Amino acid sequence: MKEIIGDAELYLGDCLAVLPTLGPVDHVITDPPYDAHTASSFTGGRHRGRQGFAAEKVGIAFGSLESLEWLEAAQAQCARWIVAWCALEQLAAYKAIAPEWYVRGGFWDRTDGAPQFSGDRPAQPGEACALLHRPGKKRWNGGGRRAFWSGGRSREGGNAGIGHPTPKPLWLMTSQIDLFTESGEIILDPFMGSGTTGVACANLGRRFIGIEIEPRYYEIACERIDAAQRQARLFT
């Protein structure tokens, strides 16, 4: 299933099936499911990833080499940056599977993150993002600033009440789109979720391709991106 909403192409399906059908894109900015160990630490038990299956049943942790099959497909079509959110423990997997692309890790200081409810160890300080770039000259709009973002989910542009359990806040994705991409470029999100990356693209004048396997999140994304596209047209 495919919807075209303004400058956005939205696909309902498995990204491994959809990615080979797409043309070239400028950047990939995405938030894949996290690994089973980290998810269990967050929730205290069973975790169901965006792809609709229990992490424990996969037999491997999301973020191990075998689980990054989508990355190879994305690399084949991406001209410049791949920015993938992950747990801190997963950065080594990205570096191992894509050493020629790997640049470094970034970090989100999630200032309103949950404590460690068990109380027997420190809580997670935040979340990482793997920063990869096609081999060759690199450029971004951030100059010498650090790859560091600080703020909570409820900061301006928060996503409270949108119907998704783990959305990245709009301010965070807007910042990344602004720093890593240029106006008019094509941004791909293979794990679109509720569409926050697509909303940020609409607000900043980027073209967007999103893929989501879960129908209820796909519908939320379509509605949110449609609203953002309409608002953007009002201002232009």
C-alpha beads as a LAMMPS data file, in Angstrom:
LAMMPS data file: protein, C-alpha beads

236 atoms
235 bonds

1 atom types
1 bond types

-500.0 500.0 xlo xhi
-500.0 500.0 ylo yhi
-500.0 500.0 zlo zhi

Masses

1 110.0

Atoms # bond

1 1 1 0.000 0.000 0.000
2 1 1 1.274 3.444 -0.910
3 1 1 -0.003 6.932 -0.170
4 1 1 1.309 10.117 -1.764
5 1 1 0.701 13.167 0.406
6 1 1 2.229 16.326 -1.002
7 1 1 5.993 15.778 -1.043
8 1 1 5.729 12.540 0.945
9 1 1 5.526 8.918 -0.244
10 1 1 4.299 6.611 2.512
11 1 1 4.467 2.816 2.251
12 1 1 2.706 0.252 4.413
13 1 1 4.900 -2.839 4.448
14 1 1 8.145 -4.458 5.511
15 1 1 11.084 -2.188 4.747
16 1 1 13.147 -5.161 3.518
17 1 1 10.576 -5.696 0.771
18 1 1 10.004 -2.014 -0.029
19 1 1 13.581 -0.685 0.016
20 1 1 14.741 -2.466 -3.176
21 1 1 11.817 -0.928 -5.092
22 1 1 12.791 2.648 -4.292
23 1 1 15.056 4.965 -6.236
24 1 1 18.036 6.887 -4.856
25 1 1 17.604 9.069 -1.778
26 1 1 19.832 11.755 -0.301
27 1 1 19.718 10.693 3.350
28 1 1 18.304 8.051 5.681
29 1 1 17.187 9.266 9.109
30 1 1 15.420 6.622 11.151
31 1 1 14.617 5.102 14.545
32 1 1 14.693 1.273 14.219
33 1 1 13.535 -1.076 16.996
34 1 1 16.031 -1.336 19.833
35 1 1 17.676 -4.536 21.041
36 1 1 15.905 -7.005 23.297
37 1 1 18.215 -6.491 26.296
38 1 1 17.758 -2.718 26.300
39 1 1 14.012 -2.972 25.760
40 1 1 13.753 -5.403 28.654
41 1 1 15.689 -2.979 30.849
42 1 1 13.274 -0.193 29.931
43 1 1 10.077 -2.181 30.443
44 1 1 11.061 -4.804 33.003
45 1 1 10.093 -7.695 30.733
46 1 1 8.452 -8.481 27.436
47 1 1 8.949 -6.016 24.595
48 1 1 7.294 -5.886 21.203
49 1 1 9.194 -3.987 18.536
50 1 1 7.702 -1.906 15.744
51 1 1 8.031 -4.835 13.357
52 1 1 5.301 -6.641 15.252
53 1 1 7.111 -9.545 16.918
54 1 1 8.435 -10.145 20.404
55 1 1 12.137 -9.352 20.624
56 1 1 12.785 -12.456 22.711
57 1 1 11.612 -14.702 19.861
58 1 1 14.097 -13.341 17.336
59 1 1 16.969 -15.286 18.875
60 1 1 19.334 -12.340 18.452
61 1 1 19.368 -8.821 19.782
62 1 1 18.259 -5.998 17.521
63 1 1 21.539 -4.286 16.721
64 1 1 23.599 -7.447 16.276
65 1 1 25.056 -7.898 12.819
66 1 1 22.331 -10.269 11.632
67 1 1 19.548 -7.829 12.527
68 1 1 20.914 -4.923 10.491
69 1 1 19.897 -6.353 7.127
70 1 1 17.971 -3.157 6.386
71 1 1 21.186 -1.137 6.603
72 1 1 22.780 -2.788 3.586
73 1 1 19.684 -2.057 1.502
74 1 1 19.647 1.555 2.702
75 1 1 23.340 2.021 1.916
76 1 1 22.761 0.930 -1.677
77 1 1 20.347 3.819 -2.225
78 1 1 21.657 6.540 0.076
79 1 1 23.881 9.298 -1.325
80 1 1 25.101 10.818 1.950
81 1 1 24.118 10.515 5.614
82 1 1 22.511 7.610 7.446
83 1 1 21.433 8.580 10.956
84 1 1 20.030 5.652 12.960
85 1 1 18.857 5.944 16.557
86 1 1 19.873 3.080 18.797
87 1 1 20.818 2.046 22.306
88 1 1 24.328 2.951 23.409
89 1 1 25.244 -0.726 23.345
90 1 1 24.378 -0.965 19.642
91 1 1 26.908 1.543 18.290
92 1 1 29.591 -1.128 18.041
93 1 1 27.352 -3.222 15.777
94 1 1 26.938 -0.345 13.320
95 1 1 30.691 0.255 13.291
96 1 1 31.386 -3.455 12.764
97 1 1 28.931 -3.950 9.922
98 1 1 29.670 -0.670 8.095
99 1 1 33.244 0.359 9.000
100 1 1 33.792 2.404 5.847
101 1 1 30.589 4.363 6.469
102 1 1 30.742 4.749 10.251
103 1 1 31.662 8.275 11.402
104 1 1 30.830 8.306 15.121
105 1 1 28.018 8.096 17.617
106 1 1 25.767 10.940 18.715
107 1 1 23.844 11.217 21.963
108 1 1 20.465 12.446 23.175
109 1 1 20.485 13.505 26.832
110 1 1 16.881 12.537 27.569
111 1 1 16.295 14.881 30.484
112 1 1 12.883 13.466 31.441
113 1 1 13.864 9.813 31.032
114 1 1 12.487 7.195 33.398
115 1 1 14.484 6.113 36.432
116 1 1 15.636 2.520 36.879
117 1 1 12.534 1.228 38.641
118 1 1 14.300 -1.805 40.089
119 1 1 16.744 0.515 41.841
120 1 1 19.566 -2.013 41.573
121 1 1 21.564 -0.227 38.831
122 1 1 21.863 3.207 37.186
123 1 1 19.147 4.193 34.754
124 1 1 19.866 4.680 31.075
125 1 1 21.236 8.238 30.596
126 1 1 19.719 8.661 27.147
127 1 1 19.893 7.283 23.635
128 1 1 22.550 7.096 20.951
129 1 1 22.462 7.550 17.200
130 1 1 24.873 5.961 14.758
131 1 1 26.158 8.547 12.282
132 1 1 27.220 7.026 8.968
133 1 1 28.177 8.623 5.651
134 1 1 28.970 7.240 2.232
135 1 1 32.781 7.137 1.848
136 1 1 34.082 10.442 0.555
137 1 1 33.808 14.084 1.471
138 1 1 31.311 14.849 4.230
139 1 1 29.318 17.962 4.988
140 1 1 26.578 19.006 7.356
141 1 1 25.119 22.282 8.595
142 1 1 26.389 22.076 12.170
143 1 1 29.964 23.283 11.751
144 1 1 32.024 22.140 14.721
145 1 1 29.164 21.596 17.168
146 1 1 28.948 18.321 19.039
147 1 1 26.582 15.544 18.022
148 1 1 24.671 16.079 21.254
149 1 1 21.032 16.912 21.873
150 1 1 19.539 17.688 25.275
151 1 1 15.884 17.861 26.226
152 1 1 12.882 15.765 27.125
153 1 1 10.086 14.164 25.189
154 1 1 7.728 16.898 26.399
155 1 1 9.893 19.808 25.220
156 1 1 8.402 22.087 22.556
157 1 1 7.046 20.014 19.712
158 1 1 6.495 16.961 21.900
159 1 1 4.502 13.994 20.638
160 1 1 2.355 13.274 23.684
161 1 1 -0.951 11.572 22.929
162 1 1 -0.262 10.568 19.315
163 1 1 -0.859 6.856 19.899
164 1 1 2.681 5.482 19.629
165 1 1 4.587 4.143 22.663
166 1 1 8.094 5.384 21.837
167 1 1 8.019 8.389 19.482
168 1 1 11.036 10.620 19.163
169 1 1 10.086 14.220 19.984
170 1 1 9.485 16.512 17.039
171 1 1 12.083 19.052 18.212
172 1 1 14.775 16.356 18.117
173 1 1 13.991 15.101 14.622
174 1 1 13.564 18.664 13.360
175 1 1 17.053 19.478 14.629
176 1 1 18.555 16.468 12.878
177 1 1 16.802 17.171 9.590
178 1 1 17.994 20.775 9.781
179 1 1 21.601 19.825 10.593
180 1 1 22.161 16.919 8.208
181 1 1 20.070 17.806 5.132
182 1 1 19.297 20.595 2.681
183 1 1 16.013 22.030 1.429
184 1 1 14.442 19.923 -1.320
185 1 1 16.461 16.776 -0.599
186 1 1 14.848 13.340 -0.229
187 1 1 14.850 11.863 3.281
188 1 1 14.033 8.162 3.810
189 1 1 12.781 6.648 7.071
190 1 1 12.469 2.826 6.795
191 1 1 10.919 2.620 10.305
192 1 1 8.487 5.528 10.098
193 1 1 6.416 4.741 13.190
194 1 1 3.976 7.580 13.787
195 1 1 5.646 9.796 11.193
196 1 1 7.622 12.312 13.245
197 1 1 10.495 12.414 10.753
198 1 1 7.981 13.050 7.968
199 1 1 6.382 15.894 9.928
200 1 1 9.812 17.473 10.439
201 1 1 10.505 17.146 6.700
202 1 1 7.200 18.835 5.845
203 1 1 7.988 21.694 8.216
204 1 1 11.471 22.196 6.752
205 1 1 10.741 21.740 3.051
206 1 1 12.279 18.298 2.525
207 1 1 10.827 15.487 0.444
208 1 1 10.042 12.386 2.456
209 1 1 9.746 8.643 1.927
210 1 1 8.483 6.629 4.883
211 1 1 7.933 2.888 5.422
212 1 1 5.954 1.374 8.316
213 1 1 4.891 -2.223 8.822
214 1 1 2.279 -1.696 11.548
215 1 1 -1.081 -0.545 10.062
216 1 1 -2.233 1.487 13.079
217 1 1 1.009 3.478 13.190
218 1 1 0.910 3.908 9.414
219 1 1 -2.532 5.508 9.669
220 1 1 -1.321 7.847 12.405
221 1 1 1.666 8.818 10.262
222 1 1 -0.513 9.529 7.226
223 1 1 -2.789 11.782 9.266
224 1 1 0.073 13.662 10.927
225 1 1 2.046 14.185 7.729
226 1 1 -1.073 15.281 5.849
227 1 1 -1.766 17.882 8.553
228 1 1 1.856 19.091 8.445
229 1 1 1.823 19.314 4.650
230 1 1 -1.412 21.318 4.732
231 1 1 0.013 23.714 7.296
232 1 1 3.205 24.127 5.289
233 1 1 1.189 25.008 2.176
234 1 1 -0.670 27.678 4.121
235 1 1 2.608 29.435 4.849
236 1 1 3.853 29.197 1.270

Bonds

1 1 1 2
2 1 2 3
3 1 3 4
4 1 4 5
5 1 5 6
6 1 6 7
7 1 7 8
8 1 8 9
9 1 9 10
10 1 10 11
11 1 11 12
12 1 12 13
13 1 13 14
14 1 14 15
15 1 15 16
16 1 16 17
17 1 17 18
18 1 18 19
19 1 19 20
20 1 20 21
21 1 21 22
22 1 22 23
23 1 23 24
24 1 24 25
25 1 25 26
26 1 26 27
27 1 27 28
28 1 28 29
29 1 29 30
30 1 30 31
31 1 31 32
32 1 32 33
33 1 33 34
34 1 34 35
35 1 35 36
36 1 36 37
37 1 37 38
38 1 38 39
39 1 39 40
40 1 40 41
41 1 41 42
42 1 42 43
43 1 43 44
44 1 44 45
45 1 45 46
46 1 46 47
47 1 47 48
48 1 48 49
49 1 49 50
50 1 50 51
51 1 51 52
52 1 52 53
53 1 53 54
54 1 54 55
55 1 55 56
56 1 56 57
57 1 57 58
58 1 58 59
59 1 59 60
60 1 60 61
61 1 61 62
62 1 62 63
63 1 63 64
64 1 64 65
65 1 65 66
66 1 66 67
67 1 67 68
68 1 68 69
69 1 69 70
70 1 70 71
71 1 71 72
72 1 72 73
73 1 73 74
74 1 74 75
75 1 75 76
76 1 76 77
77 1 77 78
78 1 78 79
79 1 79 80
80 1 80 81
81 1 81 82
82 1 82 83
83 1 83 84
84 1 84 85
85 1 85 86
86 1 86 87
87 1 87 88
88 1 88 89
89 1 89 90
90 1 90 91
91 1 91 92
92 1 92 93
93 1 93 94
94 1 94 95
95 1 95 96
96 1 96 97
97 1 97 98
98 1 98 99
99 1 99 100
100 1 100 101
101 1 101 102
102 1 102 103
103 1 103 104
104 1 104 105
105 1 105 106
106 1 106 107
107 1 107 108
108 1 108 109
109 1 109 110
110 1 110 111
111 1 111 112
112 1 112 113
113 1 113 114
114 1 114 115
115 1 115 116
116 1 116 117
117 1 117 118
118 1 118 119
119 1 119 120
120 1 120 121
121 1 121 122
122 1 122 123
123 1 123 124
124 1 124 125
125 1 125 126
126 1 126 127
127 1 127 128
128 1 128 129
129 1 129 130
130 1 130 131
131 1 131 132
132 1 132 133
133 1 133 134
134 1 134 135
135 1 135 136
136 1 136 137
137 1 137 138
138 1 138 139
139 1 139 140
140 1 140 141
141 1 141 142
142 1 142 143
143 1 143 144
144 1 144 145
145 1 145 146
146 1 146 147
147 1 147 148
148 1 148 149
149 1 149 150
150 1 150 151
151 1 151 152
152 1 152 153
153 1 153 154
154 1 154 155
155 1 155 156
156 1 156 157
157 1 157 158
158 1 158 159
159 1 159 160
160 1 160 161
161 1 161 162
162 1 162 163
163 1 163 164
164 1 164 165
165 1 165 166
166 1 166 167
167 1 167 168
168 1 168 169
169 1 169 170
170 1 170 171
171 1 171 172
172 1 172 173
173 1 173 174
174 1 174 175
175 1 175 176
176 1 176 177
177 1 177 178
178 1 178 179
179 1 179 180
180 1 180 181
181 1 181 182
182 1 182 183
183 1 183 184
184 1 184 185
185 1 185 186
186 1 186 187
187 1 187 188
188 1 188 189
189 1 189 190
190 1 190 191
191 1 191 192
192 1 192 193
193 1 193 194
194 1 194 195
195 1 195 196
196 1 196 197
197 1 197 198
198 1 198 199
199 1 199 200
200 1 200 201
201 1 201 202
202 1 202 203
203 1 203 204
204 1 204 205
205 1 205 206
206 1 206 207
207 1 207 208
208 1 208 209
209 1 209 210
210 1 210 211
211 1 211 212
212 1 212 213
213 1 213 214
214 1 214 215
215 1 215 216
216 1 216 217
217 1 217 218
218 1 218 219
219 1 219 220
220 1 220 221
221 1 221 222
222 1 222 223
223 1 223 224
224 1 224 225
225 1 225 226
226 1 226 227
227 1 227 228
228 1 228 229
229 1 229 230
230 1 230 231
231 1 231 232
232 1 232 233
233 1 233 234
234 1 234 235
235 1 235 236
